[in-house]
Amino acid sequence: MKVTGKIAVTGGGQGLGAALAKRFADDGARVVVLDLNAETVRSVAAAIGGRAFTCDVGVREQLDSAIDTIEDVIGPIDLFCSNAAIFGGDGSSGLAETPDALWESAININLMSHIWAATKLVPLMEGRGGGYFLQVLSAAGLITGPSPLSYTVTKHAGIGFAEWLSINHRHNGIGVSCLCPTAVATPQLALPAANEEDERIRAQVGLIQTPEEVADITIRGLAEETFLILPNERLGTSFLHKAQDYDRCLDHTARRVTAMRVM
Ligand SMILES: NC(=O)c1ccc[n+]([C@@H]2O[C@H](COP(=O)([O-])OP(=O)(O)OC[C@H]3O[C@@H](n4cnc5c(N)ncnc54)[C@H](O)[C@@H]3O)[C@@H](O)[C@H]2O)c1
């Protein structure tokens, strides 16, 4: 899908979503930015000549109501990008550090918001010949690594949902792309300032891309209607290795994650 002239809605008060919003606007889309944070969403939208909506996408009524208002006031949504996510602690957040309340937030924000948006929009889009969903997921949804438990599980589920949506609705004009970055320099990544120990952390994280770089790769992936958009090509190789030898991949990752934890 080319976004020029299209109505594109994206989460984006900061970070990757803000870069995507700007990239969509630069390519001539009419952009609507959604975010929980009223202040940042207004400033991102103002900077790109877009519209701002404050919305907690983890609450179904708020997301439904935002979509209704956008469709009524701005027009039919062509591209909906589900971008918001909570990280849910740090890499050591496991079973004991994931209370039910965190599971509930992570499931609602990182996963159900994708499902609720599609539930609302698919019939509307199909009724007018089609539409497109860009699901921002993560490398953590393809290969389990050092990310927190609730993040890892919800990102895997998000990929499962995106695959389902693509398979079941492509014949009615619904396109789906799944963006899976590895490490992007946004507030979520919260990289420490540089010192000797931080350099070791950065080396473990590997390639760190800018949000703008990832937004450029995304716009190309959307134009080609690629399902899996992988900004870091090494992830594709790792994913292939996982499929070829699942046990070896788990063994290798377990050693890597353990080494990171003892750093
Ligand atoms: N930064 C990375 O290294 C990285 C890597 C892989 C995937 N991702 C994915 O990219 C997406 C964006 O990440 P980011 O790094 O820009 O994160 P970020 O934390 O910098 O920004 C997330 C944005 O989501 C908003 N948000 C959070 N909860 C919300 C809610 N309930 N309703 C509406 N808005 C809400 C926040 O206000 C914020 O503006 C996420 O889905 C993330 O999982 C990021």
The ligand as a Gaussian input file, in Angstrom:
#p B3LYP/6-31G(d) Opt

LIG

0 1
 N       12.307000       0.567000      20.842000
 C       12.623000      -0.674000      20.499000
 O       13.803000      -1.098000      20.602000
 C       11.586000      -1.607000      19.950000
 C       12.001000      -2.864000      19.478000
 C       11.049000      -3.740000      18.978000
 C        9.719000      -3.360000      18.924000
 N        9.351000      -2.133000      19.375000
 C        7.920000      -1.821000      19.332000
 O        7.704000      -0.555000      18.730000
 C        6.518000       0.034000      19.276000
 C        6.838000       1.428000      19.728000
 O        7.876000       1.352000      20.678000
 P        8.735000       2.614000      21.132000
 O       10.109000       2.102000      21.343000
 O        8.492000       3.766000      20.237000
 O        8.069000       2.841000      22.568000
 P        7.876000       4.134000      23.459000
 O        7.676000       3.644000      24.843000
 O        8.964000       5.119000      23.186000
 O        6.503000       4.717000      22.916000
 C        5.313000       4.019000      23.121000
 C        4.159000       4.984000      22.962000
 O        2.973000       4.240000      23.251000
 C        2.139000       5.042000      24.074000
 N        1.258000       4.202000      24.857000
 C        1.604000       3.360000      25.864000
 N        0.504000       2.780000      26.377000
 C       -0.545000       3.257000      25.661000
 C       -1.938000       3.037000      25.713000
 N       -2.478000       2.217000      26.616000
 N       -2.734000       3.703000      24.836000
 C       -2.199000       4.543000      23.920000
 N       -0.883000       4.810000      23.833000
 C       -0.073000       4.167000      24.696000
 C        3.115000       5.830000      24.940000
 O        2.488000       6.987000      25.508000
 C        4.215000       6.147000      23.955000
 O        3.953000       7.359000      23.257000
 C        6.066000      -0.902000      20.405000
 O        5.045000      -1.750000      19.931000
 C        7.320000      -1.693000      20.713000
 O        7.042000      -2.937000      21.286000
 C       10.245000      -1.243000      19.884000

